[in-house]
Amino acid sequence: EWENILRYEITSAPLDMENKDMFTGSLELEFQQGVVPLSGQGSNPVLMLDWSGDSGMTWSNSLNVPMGKTGQYSKKTRVNRIGAAHGRQFRVAITDPIRRTFIRAIWDGFPGLK
């Protein structure tokens, strides 16, 4: 707003299934994509994704994931092979001045044996 950067942030609930580690094959985040400025700040937006393996007590370093330029309406915002953890939790942040309409998250994974 005005001179300040507005940070949009979403944090998931911890993934848990019968106290087992959860293996993450991929995480796809769907936003209203492809509606961004043609040039300047926000013309090549990225989201910052980090994750926790202990239900949000500590967090990974952020991974910058491209969201798609103008007209790339079907661009996949996907991260593969994030690993396994008990109480896996995800956090997404966007600071680019773009429309930030979150639609859904698609998690592809499975529970471990213990």
N, C-alpha and C positions, 0 to 999 in steps of 0.2 A: 504494500500500500504506500503510495507516494514514493518516498525514497527507500523504504524498507522492503526487504525480501520477505515474501509470505511463504512460509513452509507448510505444505500440505503433508499430513502424516497419517498412516493407517497402521495399526498393530493388530495382528491376528490373536486369537485365543490359542493357548498351547494345544498341539496335536497330541492326543493321548489315547491309547487303546490298551486297556487291561494292564497298565504299567509296563508296557513293552517299548523297546526302542522303535522309533519310526524311521524307515528308510525313505529318503526323498529321491525319486527318479527325476522329477522336474516340477517346476512351479511356473505356471503361466498366469500373467496378470492382464486382465482385459480392461482397457480404458476406452473412452471415445477418442480414437486416435486419428491422426491425419489432419486435424483441424488446428494448425499452428501457424505462426507468422511465416511469411516467405523468406524473410531475412532478419538478421539481428538476433538479439537474445530470445531464445525459445524456438528458433527455427530448426534446431536439431536437438529436441528435448531428450533428457535422460531421467530415469528414476533411480533413486539410490535404494538398494535392497540390502538389508542386513538380517541376520538370523541369530537366534539364541538356542542353545542346546540345554538350557536349564530353566525353562519357563520364564525367561525374561530377566534373570538376575545379571547375566553378562551378555554382551552382544559382539558379533563378528565385526570386522572392518566392513565398511559399505562397498558394495559392488555396483558400479554404474552400468545401467542397462538401457540401451537406446530404445526410444518409444516410437520412432517413425517420423518422417518429415511430412510436409504438406502433401496431401493426396495419398499417403500410404495408409489407407483405412484398414487394411487387413494385416498390417505388420504385427508379428507375434512378439510379445514382450515375455520372453521365456528364459529361465535359467535351469540348467541341467545338473544333475549329480551334486547335490548339496550335502550329501552324507546322511548319517544316522545319528539320532539323539533321542533321549527321553524328554518329552515336553518341548518338542521343536516348536518354535514360535517365529513368525516373520514380521518384519517392519519395513514399510515402504515410505519413502519421502520424495517429494517433488518440489523443487524451488523455481523451476522455469516458469515464466509468465504465460501459461497455456491453460486451456480448459482442462479441468481435472475431474472429469466424470468417471468414477470407478464403477465398473459393471459387475465383474466377478473375478474370483481367483479359482484356478483349476490346479489342484494338487494331485500329482501322480506318485504314489508311493505304496508302501506296504509295511505291516508290522514285522518286527524281528521275532526271534524265538524266545528271548528272555524278557 
